[in-house]
Amino acid sequence: MTEKIARFFEEQRPQTPCLVVDLDVVERNYNDLSEALPDARIYYAVKANPAPEILSLLNRLGSAFDTASVPEIEMVLAAGCTPDRISYGNTIKKEADIRRAFELGVRLFAFDSEAELEKIERAAPGARVFCRILTSGEGAEWPLSRKFGCDLPMARELLLKARDMNVEPWGVSFHVGSQQKDLTQWDIAIAQVAMLFRDLEAHGVDLGMINLGGGFPTRYRSDVPASAAYGEAIFHSLRQHFGNHLPEAIVEPGRGMVGNAGVIESEVVLISRKSANERKRWVYLDIGKFGGLAETMDEAIQYPIETPVDHDEETEPVVLAGPTCDSADVLYEKTEYHLPLSLKVGDRVRIRATGAYTTTYSAVCFNGFSPLQSYCI
Amino acid sequence: MTEKIARFFEEQRPQTPCLVVDLDVVERNYNDLSEALPDARIYYAVKANPAPEILSLLNRLGSAFDTASVPEIEMVLAAGCTPDRISYGNTIKKEADIRRAFELGVRLFAFDSEAELEKIERAAPGARVFCRILTSGEGAEWPLSRKFGCDLPMARELLLKARDMNVEPWGVSFHVGSQQKDLTQWDIAIAQVAMLFRDLEAHGVDLGMINLGGGFPTRYRSDVPASAAYGEAIFHSLRQHFGNHLPEAIVEPGRGMVGNAGVIESEVVLISRKSANERKRWVYLDIGKFGGLAETMDEAIQYPIETPVDHDEETEPVVLAGPTCDSADVLYEKTEYHLPLSLKVGDRVRIRATGAYTTTYSAVCFNGFSPLQSYCI
């Protein structure tokens, strides 16, 4: 937690629950990643946190943007970005939305299927397209399904097909899975992409771009490799598999750009036991799975939690749960969380590393609770 | 799907995704349940669907209301309900919210812990309180955790304690788990509550109310027992365990009241395969886990899906997924869903039995997508 955020909480005493994002940390993350990957272009994954202040800052720093929908494109344009720095990275788009994006000036589109390619040709003639391939997602903390991407033979077939269509086959993308801590996963994917590049080159398709996706982690309860380590591993891998014929490389950090910049403050609503001799206490917060902490699904993302009595050495294992009447609204039950015995109802706790995938996930008004409030400072 | 809803979709062609609720079905559900449980008072669980039209209708029919928060209490009051028909059924409440509810006239509060009881005494002096006990939730389709309720010995101790406080120990509640299809689960719980009543009576605490909770199911892909069967089982059970000394009984249907009254219309955004020889096709809709179908979490609730080409006998197994860039936004992958081979991009499909737990679950603007639009007709 930065001093700036601590001061904000102290001076403003905002209503809980709320998220506070320190823009200086976002700027530092951007600069660190730019230095670590000097040859790659950064496309910030807007979905991680689309706060206007974050988009404006990153635009000013020269970032490009990876978007998932027309409203996200409009937000990025409103932040002052030009359309040539916007990628429409969702492989699942309505044709009307592709057309709208094209009208707004966007010229870079993702696809992973024949139907999507045909939609792009019709609605965005002449645009650059890149094909997303499937990866295993091994080592990622946020589960990667088979939802996005196609296998290599199909990617090859589709890019060959694109050559004969009114679109420009421009590149290949992959995603190693969000919160990826295994650096070798990039190498595995890059090797496959390089093979595909050479194969297609031999068939007259000269691709210009490799999209390395996101996956850059944020520090939750355990350490993660620094940006520099990622940069080195990726650079080494690109050199090894592409030699001197390096394509343009782009990365799409979301969590890695804003995750550690945010802190949520929440109030303890209740502390109780289910029976006289229960080992674990239940600690209920005023934020839960439906108020912004959706990534606690299956206890995947484990946020660090600070209490005002952390100096107290006597702790007890707890179950952490949200405030709604939904029995699924439990944050951590299997994961061991210990909190001080002296923690009491009304105390404010701080949930760190919550800058990414929180505000936008929060439900409209489940159980009558308002969506997560957020401040960028 | 009712004729009224079908006509609405045809004539209005609303933008997808959207939910349409037929108020006639809600009225029928209310009347069926009232007839099935003539001696029980119905407290509609507002969290299932707080649409003003639904609240007004149920208020007009004479329903009482189970609420989870102050905003829900305010919505119910706005619908014309008097505070004597409102229960603040959440066992996890901020003291300030209890006070606010008390100021608004609410006199019935749930608790399951000593700390909550003390909050109620301070903030709502003299109010009626009921203690929620833990049940196993066996047989329920939507998982019931240990989040709510305490064990019987603790409930006994707390209700004895309440006798000596400035609150009125009024009853006991339980919940057999949402979408409960095993009728014997009510009997198991009612037997325990009756035992507790007799024990407390011997100690001078004369409880007046048993809150049978919700759990009444809605028909998804397979049949569920009719309201009459639930009524009969519960009535029989109450007679058996309480004899002629029947307490006031209340029920809190949510899903059972509005689930089958709603239909979501959604557009097919993309149909694809991940490789040339993949058995399953992927069908991507414009609504997913974060747009209102949160109950597909772990594929728990399995909605029936209608397509415009259901007459086509040739079907293929599909994976169903939502439109966001989130890899967790997959609706059904393990559950077998077969859809017609002739289904195509742009077709509108109808997701039935979606009147409960959809609109309010939808995310504020995840990936830039708007929350689920809803119409009550």
Interface residues (C-beta under 8 A of the other chain):
Chain A: A45 V46 K47 P50 T67 A68 S69 V70 P71 E72 M75 G89 N90 T91 I92 K93 K94 E95 D112 S113 E114 A115 E116 K119 L134 G137 W142 P143 L144 S145 R146 K147 F148 G149 C150 D151 P153 M154 E157 G177 S178 E267 V269 L270 I271 S272 R273 K274 S275 A276 W282 Y284 D286 F290 A294 M297 V319 A321 P323 T324 C325 D326 S327 A328 D329 V330 E333 V345 G346 T359 T360 Y361 S362 A363 V364 C365 F366 N367 G368 F369 S370 P371
Chain B: A45 V46 K47 P50 T67 A68 S69 V70 P71 E72 M75 G89 N90 T91 I92 K93 K94 E95 D112 S113 E114 A115 E116 K119 L134 G137 W142 P143 L144 S145 R146 K147 F148 G149 C150 D151 P153 M154 E157 G177 S178 E267 V269 L270 I271 S272 R273 K274 S275 A276 W282 Y284 D286 F290 A294 M297 V319 A321 P323 T324 C325 D326 S327 A328 D329 V330 E333 V345 G346 T359 T360 Y361 S362 A363 V364 C365 F366 N367 G368 F369 S370 P371
